[in-house]
């Protein structure tokens, strides 16, 4: 990786990415869409979704034979606040 700097995402950035994917899909998304949209491995995505479900940010719902993850009001609130923080930090040349 000569000449390039690796960029690692913080836990908050990954959670925000997952919430953004779900939100942009109309409030509910399947695991495959989240996996690709948030650029995560399956194992890592499932760990994050389990933690987010435990914290009340998303809820797992079964629709027929499909599993979907819905963003909760608490998840929407977190996403709004993260976006505000990002905007504030960008003014100082920083990021999450």
Backbone torsions as a table, in degrees:
resi	resn	phi	psi	omega
1	UNK	NA	42.4	-179.3
2	UNK	-67.4	132.2	178.4
3	UNK	82.5	-5.5	178.7
4	UNK	-121.8	145.4	174.7
5	UNK	-105.8	133.2	178.5
6	UNK	-74.1	138.0	178.1
7	UNK	-112.6	120.7	178.6
8	UNK	-103.0	138.9	179.2
9	UNK	-88.9	139.1	175.6
10	UNK	-74.3	166.2	177.6
11	UNK	-59.5	-42.9	179.0
12	UNK	-62.1	-40.4	179.9
13	UNK	-63.9	-41.6	-179.7
14	UNK	-66.5	-43.2	177.7
15	UNK	-61.3	-43.8	178.2
16	UNK	-63.3	-38.5	178.3
17	UNK	-63.5	-42.8	178.8
18	UNK	-63.7	-47.1	179.2
19	UNK	-62.0	-37.3	178.7
20	UNK	-63.7	-44.9	179.2
21	UNK	-59.3	-48.8	-178.6
22	UNK	-62.6	-45.2	-179.4
23	UNK	-61.6	-42.7	-178.8
24	UNK	-70.9	-17.7	177.0
25	UNK	-89.6	15.0	178.4
26	UNK	90.4	13.6	176.7
27	UNK	103.5	-7.8	178.1
28	UNK	-147.8	139.3	-179.7
29	UNK	-148.5	150.8	176.7
30	UNK	-82.9	164.2	-178.3
31	UNK	-57.0	-38.7	-178.1
32	UNK	-64.9	-42.9	179.2
33	UNK	-63.5	-41.8	179.1
34	UNK	-65.5	-44.1	-179.4
35	UNK	-54.5	-51.5	-178.4
36	UNK	-74.0	-42.2	-177.3
37	UNK	-65.3	-36.1	-179.2
38	UNK	-96.4	-1.5	177.1
39	UNK	55.0	59.5	-179.2
40	UNK	-127.1	156.5	170.6
41	UNK	-73.9	160.7	-178.6
42	UNK	-61.0	-46.4	-178.9
43	UNK	-59.7	-46.1	-178.6
44	UNK	-66.8	-41.7	178.5
45	UNK	-59.4	-46.1	-178.2
46	UNK	-63.6	-37.2	176.6
47	UNK	-63.0	-45.9	179.6
48	UNK	-64.4	-44.9	-179.3
49	UNK	-62.3	-39.8	178.3
50	UNK	-62.5	-44.6	179.4
51	UNK	-66.3	-40.5	-179.6
52	UNK	-67.5	-35.4	177.2
53	UNK	-66.7	-42.8	178.8
54	UNK	-60.9	-34.9	-178.2
55	UNK	-88.2	-0.1	176.7
56	UNK	79.5	20.4	-179.9
57	UNK	-87.1	-31.0	177.2
58	UNK	-137.6	162.9	172.7
59	UNK	-134.2	141.6	179.0
60	UNK	-88.7	131.4	178.0
61	UNK	-129.9	145.7	177.3
62	UNK	-102.2	123.7	177.8
63	UNK	-121.1	102.6	-173.0
64	UNK	64.6	-123.7	178.6
65	UNK	-101.1	12.9	-179.4
66	UNK	-105.8	145.7	172.5
67	UNK	-103.4	129.2	176.3
68	UNK	-123.4	156.7	174.2
69	UNK	-117.3	125.1	-179.9
70	UNK	-104.7	141.8	173.9
71	UNK	-79.1	138.1	178.9
72	UNK	-94.7	172.4	175.6
73	UNK	-59.3	-38.8	178.2
74	UNK	-63.1	-40.1	177.3
75	UNK	-65.3	-40.7	177.1
76	UNK	-63.1	-40.8	179.1
77	UNK	-63.4	-45.5	178.1
78	UNK	-59.7	-44.7	-179.5
79	UNK	-60.1	-43.6	177.6
80	UNK	-60.1	-44.4	-178.0
81	UNK	-68.3	-38.1	177.8
82	UNK	-63.6	-41.8	178.9
83	UNK	-62.6	-39.3	176.5
84	UNK	-63.2	-44.0	179.4
85	UNK	-61.8	-42.3	180.0
86	UNK	-61.0	-43.7	179.9
87	UNK	-61.6	-44.5	178.7
88	UNK	-61.8	-48.0	-178.2
89	UNK	-65.2	-36.6	178.8
90	UNK	-59.4	-33.6	178.6
91	UNK	-60.9	-22.2	179.4
92	UNK	-106.9	8.6	179.7
93	UNK	75.8	23.2	-178.2
94	UNK	-116.1	169.4	178.0
95	UNK	-146.1	172.7	179.4
96	UNK	-89.4	NA	NA
